[in-house]
Amino acid sequence: MKILDSKPAEDGFYMPAEYSPHYGCILIWPHRRDSWQNGAYAARKAFARLIEIISRSEKVIVCARYEDYDSAREALPDSVRVIEMSSDDSWARDVAPTFITNGKDIRGIDWGFNAWGGLYDGLYFPWDKDNKMARKLCDCLDKDVYDMRRFILEGGSIHSDGEGTILTTEECLLGKGRNPELSREDIERILCDTLGAKKILWLRRGLYHDETNGHIDNICAFTSPGEVVLSWTDDTSDPQYEISEECLRILENSTDAKGRKLKVHKLPLPEPVFITEEECSGLDNMDGEPTRTPGERLAASYANFYISNKHVIVPGFGDKNDEKAVCMLSSLFPDRIVLGLPGARDILIGGGNIHCITQQIPEFR
Amino acid sequence: MKILDSKPAEDGFYMPAEYSPHYGCILIWPHRRDSWQNGAYAARKAFARLIEIISRSEKVIVCARYEDYDSAREALPDSVRVIEMSSDDSWARDVAPTFITNGKDIRGIDWGFNAWGGLYDGLYFPWDKDNKMARKLCDCLDKDVYDMRRFILEGGSIHSDGEGTILTTEECLLGKGRNPELSREDIERILCDTLGAKKILWLRRGLYHDETNGHIDNICAFTSPGEVVLSWTDDTSDPQYEISEECLRILENSTDAKGRKLKVHKLPLPEPVFITEEECSGLDNMDGEPTRTPGERLAASYANFYISNKHVIVPGFGDKNDEKAVCMLSSLFPDRIVLGLPGARDILIGGGNIHCITQQIPEFR
């Protein structure tokens, strides 16, 4: 593994869209008892179900801590590779490398990771094990890596259309917990240089009460070049309404890197999801304090789906809108089987969903 | 990774010779403070030198514990892959899989490992991390594995000529610390079934004072089909003399699986090597007791070389016989560069040498 200091764009590399062909997908076996209730028992069941589906059409690599290795190996299909790797939590989207391609080979980007805001408003401390994973994963895959640790970024805060457009949010990338010393222009330049992009599309805010400071991957996603889904509610009394409205206005008045006007599909949100007292009681305290409060609203969204080579796997909340979301996405991904994943609530309790716990590895020759 | 219960020989697999083409080589970054003096500082330097040479002609994978990962990554060339993996010590020959081939693909064998004798006369306890490595390495390499954990064997106790002959020692395989419930015939059958062999050649004993219970890889090695080197001394007062004499008689009166008489080359031993007081003082105690005593004889041997795709790397002890050994091996490996590794004494203090800390991965398509 070479550690590279050059600019990926100048080296001919760019970030492909998630709907481009994959070699595989990376996940991390959940273990953190203040993130996942009851020793991650229910979460592991949901992860295993998801992994089984992804493994039907691409390679899956699951990172497990030494002490969780046997549990992962037992729970997962033979075709899934389990590799020993230490982690602080289980958000592969945010700690695994962002992979870029030159159309032949792939390389990883090793962004700095500070647990969604570091000592300013991060979610846990320390995060050093997470921060080391991107490079280790590149080494495992025998791929070179760009050293971008000086720039704090999580994979969940960017989406690429694969044709030069990056979608992100100001709430996250311009917040005080990531790179407060950099201007919006600095950040645009870094994203363009690193992701081989031509245009950064900024939404203002992410999903209501999303503890990642508004990751894009919970509110909006490309379904093809020029088309996005946007998390939507018609309930004007929901604080989410105003956020979604604002996103819609921005998106409808934007063009992408190719000069196309974006087509926006309103993806319904489930009814607001609140954590129960029983669910909270299954979570360990962190530094003596509970990590969740009974009745707290969780950032549930169907936009947090994963696009594998053959499937689109969508969180299923047991909500009346589950079916609507699957139907809408089915029409937007005509070449893929769109599936709702039961038990996505058990992932949501950790603070994210299917997209947050996966990271695709693009195809390479 | 599929876990297989069938017999490799029946599946068309066999153990190729070390001088067959390699995909690569596995090593483990040393860390154990009661095996390696001064926090493994000197050993790591010797490992790094060896790894650099091997990496010139094949892929190298180095397993490092989480806490040693950065030290390994810093010390080793970019082209070497460092993967996080827990271990009890650093003997890849004995804990990594034995790889077998069908001429196209490779599979691993996951033998049981009990630290060279278990609670009978093993060298440390516990050994569970080591025992889990073979399977993890197969998963990392995306190769299927045969479950042979019920049979205790270390890679260092067998040599294959790649043409149906396995060389081993009675001292090790018939000892009380491995598989005392199995007869010699049982063990022959298991070796033939698992390694795709037709004939097991038994020496009686391994090198004098070798704490592995006489591993073959410190006393004798194939240099080509039908030819071996045998560790040799002309000093009749050395207890090694009688052992080498006995081996010579057995080898000269043996034929291999193809019916060939073996040609035996006497590979000189270095002058006996004794551990110094200073070296001992750099080793931590184990369970309150020293692991070595000043003046203790170490099992130094030139036969503990590694054959990479382009080199034969031979322990260098700063002995007058270093050059003789390199010259003899140069004539026996005319297509390879034969090199003496300075600092092999720092590996020897751990209890083995170059062959013991490496495990080749045969070429696959």
Interface residues (C-beta under 8 A of the other chain):
Chain A: M1 K2 I3 K59 Y66 Y69 R73 D78 R81 V82 I83 E84 M85 S86 K129 K132 R135 K136 D139 C140 D142
Chain B: M1 K2 I3 K59 Y66 Y69 R73 D78 S79 R81 V82 I83 E84 M85 S86 K129 K132 K136 D139 C140 D142
